[in-house]
Amino acid sequence: MLRSKSLDINSYDSGDWFNRLDFTYESNNFGVGLPPEWNNKSLWDMQRTILTRTDLKPNREHILRSVMHLREMLQIRTSSRLFRLPTSERIRSRLDFHNTGSQQIPGVIVMGIADRIGSDLDPVYDGALIIFNTRLEEVNFSNSMLRFTQFRLHPVQQESHDPIVREAKFDQTRGSFTVPALTTAVFMLPDADLVADGKIN
């Protein structure tokens, strides 16, 4: 809901004036005053400058976009046990980071989760690849080992409320992922048997 608390860095004792939640999504409580002195006084000059900028106050559309994004992330998280690995051992054995070393693309995290080792945690998917693009431009990440695999954008993101994330794509002939600027895209690798049987298009 983009709740701002008017930049209060510790709002535990700040009351409803700074902690208010607006479930109509009309306001995020930005700019309702300088936050309490006890934790914020050293920041007041900076906070005063920011809090008086009306152009920084989100409108209902901005707030709803944030709400929808969170809901979609929760849907993705609950869609597969691969996103809920319960032990450090399972995390270490199944999680890899691919955009590393001297040739890495700055500002991009590429995280892979495998389901082809150990017990089968997800009967629908053999793995997931998540790309966090913090850059201000579209990025292309390629891995020749992923050529001719069947990665697809997660079904939730294929129908996302956000039209930008729907533009993320995978080119299997080159093993190349394209992710728009400032976007996190989740790609899923369907179980090979389900693809062969035509149960996943």
Backbone as numpy.savetxt, mean C-alpha at the origin, in Angstrom:
# Nx Ny Nz CAx CAy CAz Cx Cy Cz
-9.05 7.83 7.34 -9.87 9.04 7.34 -9.02 10.31 7.34
-7.71 10.16 7.17 -6.79 11.30 7.12 -6.87 12.17 8.37
-7.21 11.58 9.50 -7.33 12.38 10.72 -6.02 13.09 11.03
-6.05 14.39 11.19 -4.82 15.16 11.33 -4.46 15.48 12.78
-5.46 15.59 13.66 -5.25 16.04 15.04 -4.59 17.41 15.08
-4.65 18.13 13.95 -4.01 19.44 13.83 -2.54 19.40 14.23
-1.87 18.32 13.80 -0.43 18.13 13.97 0.01 17.87 15.41
-0.92 17.62 16.32 -0.56 17.30 17.70 0.29 16.03 17.71
1.50 16.11 18.26 2.39 14.95 18.21 2.10 13.93 19.30
1.29 14.30 20.31 0.89 13.36 21.35 -0.46 13.81 21.87
-1.52 13.26 21.30 -2.86 13.79 21.57 -3.61 13.02 22.67
-2.89 12.21 23.44 -3.55 11.37 24.45 -4.43 12.19 25.39
-3.94 13.32 25.83 -4.70 14.16 26.76 -5.27 15.42 26.10
-5.41 15.41 24.80 -5.82 16.63 24.10 -7.33 16.78 23.93
-8.08 15.78 24.32 -9.53 15.89 24.27 -10.10 15.83 22.86
-11.44 15.98 22.78 -12.13 15.85 21.50 -11.83 16.99 20.53
-11.37 18.13 21.06 -11.11 19.26 20.16 -10.06 18.88 19.10
-9.04 18.12 19.53 -8.00 17.72 18.59 -8.17 16.28 18.10
-8.89 15.46 18.82 -9.03 14.05 18.47 -10.33 13.71 17.74
-11.12 14.71 17.45 -12.44 14.46 16.86 -12.35 13.66 15.56
-13.27 12.70 15.42 -13.42 11.93 14.19 -14.76 12.30 13.56
-14.74 12.61 12.28 -15.96 12.99 11.57 -16.36 11.84 10.64
-17.35 11.07 11.06 -17.76 9.91 10.28 -18.64 10.28 9.08
-18.89 11.56 8.88 -19.54 11.99 7.63 -18.49 12.23 6.55
-17.21 12.22 6.93 -16.07 12.40 6.02 -16.01 13.82 5.44
-16.66 14.78 6.10 -16.63 16.15 5.61 -15.37 16.89 6.06
-14.78 16.47 7.17 -13.62 17.16 7.73 -12.69 16.16 8.38
-11.40 16.50 8.42 -10.45 15.63 9.12 -9.85 16.33 10.34
-10.49 17.44 10.75 -10.08 18.17 11.96 -8.73 18.86 11.80
-8.41 19.26 10.57 -7.17 19.97 10.30 -7.37 21.46 10.55
-6.40 22.07 11.21 -6.41 23.52 11.37 -7.41 24.04 12.37
-7.70 23.27 13.43 -8.67 23.74 14.43 -7.97 24.53 15.55
-6.67 24.70 15.45 -5.92 25.47 16.43 -4.55 24.89 16.65
-3.67 25.67 17.29 -2.37 25.13 17.65 -2.53 24.05 18.71
-1.88 22.91 18.54 -2.03 21.84 19.53 -1.43 22.23 20.87
-1.81 21.53 21.94 -1.41 21.90 23.29 0.09 22.11 23.46
0.40 23.04 24.34 1.77 23.47 24.55 2.68 22.36 25.05
2.19 21.48 25.92 3.08 20.58 26.66 3.92 19.66 25.77
3.45 19.31 24.59 4.26 18.47 23.70 4.64 19.17 22.40
4.10 20.34 22.17 4.20 20.92 20.84 4.85 22.31 20.77
5.10 22.94 21.93 5.51 24.34 21.91 6.74 24.59 21.03
7.70 23.67 21.06 8.91 23.87 20.26 8.62 23.81 18.76
7.46 23.28 18.40 7.08 23.16 16.99 6.05 24.20 16.56
5.62 25.04 17.46 4.53 25.95 17.16 4.77 26.84 15.93
5.98 27.36 15.77 6.22 28.23 14.61 5.97 27.48 13.30
6.49 26.27 13.22 6.27 25.45 12.03 4.81 25.06 11.90
4.19 24.63 13.01 2.80 24.19 12.97 1.87 25.33 12.59
2.13 26.52 13.12 1.29 27.69 12.82 1.28 27.98 11.30
2.47 27.87 10.70 2.58 28.11 9.26 1.77 27.09 8.46
1.86 25.84 8.85 1.17 24.77 8.11 -0.33 24.82 8.35
-0.74 25.00 9.61 -2.17 24.90 9.96 -3.01 26.03 9.39
-2.39 27.14 9.00 -3.15 28.24 8.41 -3.26 28.12 6.89
-2.66 27.08 6.32 -2.73 26.89 4.87 -4.00 26.13 4.50
-4.99 26.84 4.00 -6.26 26.21 3.65 -6.12 25.23 2.49
-5.07 25.41 1.65 -4.88 24.50 0.52 -4.46 23.11 0.96
-4.04 22.96 2.23 -3.65 21.65 2.73 -4.82 20.90 3.37
-5.95 21.54 3.51 -7.10 20.91 4.15 -7.81 20.00 3.15
-7.88 18.71 3.42 -8.51 17.80 2.47 -10.03 17.99 2.43
-10.60 17.70 1.27 -12.06 17.74 1.17 -12.62 16.32 1.28
-13.92 16.20 1.15 -14.57 14.90 1.35 -14.05 13.85 0.35
-13.80 14.28 -0.87 -13.30 13.33 -1.88 -11.94 12.76 -1.48
-11.06 13.63 -0.97 -9.74 13.15 -0.53 -9.89 12.13 0.61
-10.75 12.47 1.56 -10.93 11.59 2.73 -11.51 10.25 2.30
-12.51 10.27 1.42 -13.12 9.03 0.96 -12.13 8.17 0.18
-11.26 8.82 -0.58 -10.24 8.06 -1.30 -9.34 7.31 -0.33
-8.97 7.97 0.75 -8.12 7.35 1.76 -8.85 6.19 2.44
-10.13 6.39 2.75 -10.94 5.33 3.37 -11.03 4.13 2.45
-11.31 4.36 1.18 -11.44 3.26 0.23 -10.11 2.53 0.06
-9.02 3.29 0.06 -7.70 2.66 -0.07 -7.44 1.71 1.10
-7.72 2.17 2.31 -7.52 1.32 3.48 -8.38 0.06 3.39
-9.64 0.22 3.00 -10.52 -0.94 2.89 -9.97 -1.95 1.88
-9.45 -1.45 0.77 -8.90 -2.35 -0.24 -7.66 -3.06 0.28
-6.79 -2.34 1.02 -5.61 -2.98 1.58 -6.00 -4.09 2.56
-7.06 -3.85 3.34 -7.53 -4.88 4.27 -8.11 -6.07 3.52
-8.82 -5.80 2.42 -9.35 -6.90 1.59 -8.21 -7.75 1.04
-7.16 -7.08 0.56 -6.02 -7.82 0.02 -5.35 -8.63 1.12
-5.18 -8.04 2.27 -4.51 -8.74 3.37 -5.27 -10.01 3.76
-6.59 -9.94 3.78 -7.38 -11.11 4.19 -7.63 -12.08 3.04
-7.22 -11.72 1.82 -7.50 -12.58 0.66 -6.59 -13.79 0.58
-5.45 -13.76 1.27 -4.51 -14.86 1.18 -3.72 -14.99 2.48
-3.47 -16.22 2.89 -2.65 -16.46 4.07 -1.20 -16.05 3.84
-0.82 -15.83 2.59 0.54 -15.39 2.30 0.81 -14.01 2.90
-0.24 -13.23 3.11 -0.08 -11.90 3.69 -0.20 -11.92 5.21
-0.35 -13.10 5.79 -0.49 -13.21 7.23 0.39 -14.35 7.76
1.66 -14.33 7.41 2.57 -15.38 7.86 2.74 -15.27 9.38
2.46 -16.35 10.10 2.33 -16.25 11.56 3.62 -16.32 12.37
4.72 -16.76 11.76 5.95 -16.92 12.54 7.13 -16.30 11.80
8.17 -15.95 12.56 9.38 -15.40 11.94 10.04 -16.43 11.02
9.92 -17.71 11.36 10.50 -18.76 10.53 9.85 -18.80 9.15
8.53 -18.70 9.14 7.83 -18.70 7.85 8.15 -17.45 7.05
8.26 -16.33 7.73 8.61 -15.08 7.04 9.98 -15.22 6.40
10.97 -15.71 7.15 12.33 -15.83 6.62 12.40 -16.80 5.44
11.60 -17.86 5.49 11.69 -18.89 4.44 10.92 -18.51 3.18
9.95 -17.61 3.29 9.08 -17.32 2.14 9.22 -15.91 1.59
9.82 -15.00 2.33 9.88 -13.60 1.92 11.25 -13.25 1.35
11.25 -12.60 0.17 12.48 -12.15 -0.46 12.31 -10.73 -0.97
13.42 -9.98 -1.02 13.43 -8.64 -1.60 14.27 -8.68 -2.87
13.71 -8.16 -3.96 14.32 -8.35 -5.28 15.03 -7.12 -5.83
14.64 -5.94 -5.45 15.28 -4.72 -5.99 16.42 -4.32 -5.07
17.52 -5.07 -5.16 18.64 -4.85 -4.24 19.95 -4.75 -5.04
21.02 -4.37 -4.36 22.32 -4.33 -4.99 22.59 -3.03 -5.72
23.70 -3.01 -6.43 24.16 -1.76 -7.06 23.27 -1.32 -8.21
22.46 -2.23 -8.78 21.60 -1.88 -9.92 20.17 -1.58 -9.50
19.94 -1.48 -8.21 18.56 -1.28 -7.74 18.00 0.06 -8.19
16.69 0.12 -8.32 15.99 1.36 -8.65 15.72 2.08 -7.34
16.30 3.27 -7.13 16.08 3.99 -5.87 14.59 4.30 -5.66
14.16 4.21 -4.40 12.79 4.56 -4.07 11.77 3.50 -4.40
12.23 2.28 -4.68 11.31 1.19 -5.06 11.64 -0.05 -4.23
10.63 -0.60 -3.58 10.78 -1.85 -2.84 10.01 -2.93 -3.59
10.68 -4.05 -3.86 10.03 -5.18 -4.53 10.11 -6.38 -3.60
8.96 -6.82 -3.13 8.89 -7.86 -2.11 8.14 -9.07 -2.67
8.76 -10.23 -2.61 8.12 -11.45 -3.08 7.80 -12.39 -1.94
6.64 -13.05 -2.04 6.24 -14.04 -1.04 5.94 -15.34 -1.79
6.63 -16.42 -1.42 6.53 -17.68 -2.14 5.62 -18.68 -1.43
4.87 -19.46 -2.23 4.06 -20.53 -1.66 4.38 -21.86 -2.35
5.59 -21.95 -2.89 5.99 -23.19 -3.55 6.97 -23.98 -2.71
7.16 -23.56 -1.47 8.04 -24.27 -0.56 7.27 -24.56 0.72
7.56 -25.68 1.35 6.87 -26.02 2.58 5.41 -26.33 2.33
4.60 -26.18 3.37 3.18 -26.47 3.25 2.48 -25.45 2.36
1.42 -25.89 1.70 0.67 -25.02 0.79 -0.27 -24.14 1.63
0.08 -22.86 1.74 -0.72 -21.95 2.56 -1.93 -21.42 1.82
-1.84 -21.34 0.50 -2.92 -20.76 -0.29 -3.20 -21.67 -1.49
-4.38 -22.30 -1.54 -4.69 -23.23 -2.64 -4.92 -22.52 -3.98
-5.09 -21.20 -3.95 -5.39 -20.46 -5.18 -4.13 -19.85 -5.79
-3.19 -19.40 -4.93 -2.02 -18.68 -5.43 -0.72 -19.37 -5.03
0.25 -19.31 -5.96 1.58 -19.85 -5.70 2.54 -18.79 -5.16
2.13 -17.54 -5.19 3.01 -16.49 -4.70 2.44 -15.11 -4.93
3.13 -14.13 -4.38 2.73 -12.73 -4.54 3.99 -11.89 -4.73
3.86 -10.80 -5.48 4.95 -9.86 -5.63 4.37 -8.46 -5.46
4.91 -7.73 -4.48 4.39 -6.41 -4.14 5.46 -5.37 -4.47
5.05 -4.35 -5.20 5.99 -3.29 -5.57 5.51 -1.97 -4.97
6.36 -1.40 -4.13 6.11 -0.09 -3.52 6.89 0.95 -4.32
6.20 1.77 -5.09 6.88 2.79 -5.88 6.66 4.15 -5.21
7.71 4.66 -4.55 7.60 5.96 -3.88 8.08 7.10 -4.78
8.43 6.78 -6.00 8.95 7.78 -6.92 7.82 8.62 -7.52
8.18 9.76 -8.07 7.20 10.66 -8.67 6.94 10.33 -10.13
7.51 9.21 -10.59 7.24 8.77 -11.95 7.02 7.26 -11.99
6.41 6.81 -13.07 6.18 5.39 -13.29 7.51 4.65 -13.30
7.51 3.42 -12.79 8.72 2.60 -12.83 8.44 1.27 -13.52
9.50 0.73 -14.10 9.46 -0.61 -14.68 10.51 -1.45 -13.98
10.07 -2.56 -13.42 10.99 -3.49 -12.77 10.94 -4.81 -13.52
12.11 -5.28 -13.97 12.18 -6.52 -14.75 13.03 -7.55 -14.03
12.62 -8.79 -14.18 13.39 -9.92 -13.65 13.25 -11.05 -14.66
14.35 -11.40 -15.32 14.30 -12.40 -16.39 13.81 -13.76 -15.87
14.00 -14.02 -14.57 13.54 -15.30 -14.02 12.02 -15.38 -13.96
11.35 -14.24 -14.10 9.88 -14.23 -14.03 9.23 -14.19 -15.42
10.05 -14.30 -16.46 9.47 -14.34 -17.80 8.56 -15.56 -17.95
7.45 -15.34 -18.63 6.46 -16.38 -18.95 5.76 -16.94 -17.71
5.85 -16.24 -16.61 5.01 -16.58 -15.47 3.65 -15.90 -15.65
2.72 -16.21 -14.77 1.34 -15.78 -14.95 0.89 -14.71 -13.95
1.82 -13.87 -13.51 1.44 -12.84 -12.53 0.33 -11.96 -13.07
-0.64 -11.65 -12.18 -1.72 -10.72 -12.53 -1.91 -9.74 -11.37
-2.34 -8.55 -11.70 -2.68 -7.58 -10.67 -3.76 -8.17 -9.78
-3.64 -7.98 -8.47 -4.61 -8.55 -7.53 -6.03 -8.17 -7.94
-6.99 -9.10 -7.87 -8.37 -8.80 -8.28 -8.97 -7.56 -7.62
-8.63 -7.31 -6.36 -9.14 -6.11 -5.69 -8.63 -4.86 -6.39
-7.36 -4.87 -6.80 -6.80 -3.70 -7.46 -7.24 -3.61 -8.92
-7.59 -4.72 -9.53 -8.13 -4.66 -10.88 -9.45 -3.88 -10.91
-10.17 -3.92 -9.80 -11.46 -3.20 -9.70 -11.36 -2.04 -8.71
-10.17 -1.54 -8.49 -9.93 -0.55 -7.45 -10.71 0.74 -7.64
-11.03 1.36 -6.50 -11.63 2.69 -6.50 -10.66 3.71 -7.08
-9.37 3.39 -7.03 -8.31 4.27 -7.53 -7.98 3.90 -8.98
-8.29 4.76 -9.94 -8.02 4.42 -11.35 -6.53 4.29 -11.66
-5.68 4.92 -10.84 -4.24 4.89 -11.13 -3.67 3.50 -10.89
-4.03 2.87 -9.77 -3.47 1.54 -9.49 -3.94 0.53 -10.51
-5.09 0.75 -11.13 -5.59 -0.18 -12.15 -4.68 -0.20 -13.38
-3.81 0.81 -13.52 -2.90 0.87 -14.66 -1.66 0.01 -14.47
-1.41 -0.49 -13.27 -0.25 -1.36 -13.04 -0.41 -2.64 -13.85
0.69 -3.11 -14.42 0.57 -4.29 -15.28 1.86 -5.10 -15.28
1.74 -6.33 -15.80 2.86 -7.24 -15.91 2.96 -7.74 -17.34
4.15 -7.64 -17.92 4.43 -8.15 -19.26 5.21 -9.45 -19.11
4.53 -10.58 -19.34 5.17 -11.87 -19.07 6.26 -12.20 -20.08
6.20 -11.64 -21.28 7.24 -11.95 -22.26 8.58 -11.33 -21.86
8.55 -10.26 -21.09 9.79 -9.62 -20.64 10.03 -9.80 -19.15
9.05 -10.36 -18.44 9.17 -10.45 -16.98 9.23 -9.08 -16.35
8.41 -8.15 -16.88 8.50 -6.73 -16.50 7.20 -6.24 -15.87
7.35 -5.59 -14.73 6.22 -5.00 -14.02 6.26 -3.48 -14.21
5.10 -2.89 -14.50 4.98 -1.44 -14.62 4.07 -0.94 -13.52
4.55 0.02 -12.73 3.78 0.53 -11.59 3.78 2.06 -11.65
2.59 2.68 -11.60 2.52 4.15 -11.66 3.22 4.81 -10.47
3.44 6.10 -10.60 4.08 6.88 -9.53 3.30 6.79 -8.23
4.03 6.81 -7.12 3.43 6.86 -5.77 2.34 5.81 -5.59
2.63 4.60 -6.00 1.63 3.53 -5.99 2.23 2.25 -5.44
1.42 1.52 -4.68 1.77 0.16 -4.27 0.89 -0.80 -5.04
1.51 -1.67 -5.81 0.76 -2.64 -6.63 1.05 -4.05 -6.14
0.01 -4.85 -6.05 0.11 -6.22 -5.57 -0.20 -7.16 -6.74
0.78 -7.97 -7.10 0.61 -8.94 -8.18 0.57 -10.35 -7.60
-0.34 -11.16 -8.11 -0.50 -12.51 -7.60 -0.15 -13.52 -8.69
0.47 -14.63 -8.27 0.81 -15.73 -9.18 -0.17 -16.87 -8.93
-1.11 -17.08 -9.85 -2.10 -18.14 -9.63 -1.46 -19.52 -9.60
-2.10 -20.44 -8.87 -1.66 -21.82 -8.84 -1.64 -22.37 -10.26
-0.52 -22.97 -10.64 -0.35 -23.44 -12.03 -1.43 -24.43 -12.45
-1.85 -25.29 -11.54 -2.87 -26.30 -11.89 -4.22 -25.63 -12.18
-4.54 -24.58 -11.43 -5.81 -23.88 -11.66 -5.80 -23.16 -13.00
-4.65 -22.61 -13.37 -4.53 -21.96 -14.68 -4.67 -22.98 -15.78
-4.00 -24.13 -15.63 -4.05 -25.19 -16.66 -5.46 -25.73 -16.81
-6.20 -25.80 -15.71 -7.57 -26.32 -15.75 -8.58 -25.27 -16.20
-8.11 -24.05 -16.42 -9.01 -22.97 -16.84 -9.88 -22.41 -15.74
-9.53 -22.71 -14.48 -10.33 -22.21 -13.36 -9.98 -20.77 -13.00
-8.81 -20.31 -13.46 -8.41 -18.91 -13.31 -8.03 -18.41 -14.69
-8.65 -17.32 -15.11 -8.35 -16.77 -16.44 -7.11 -15.91 -16.39
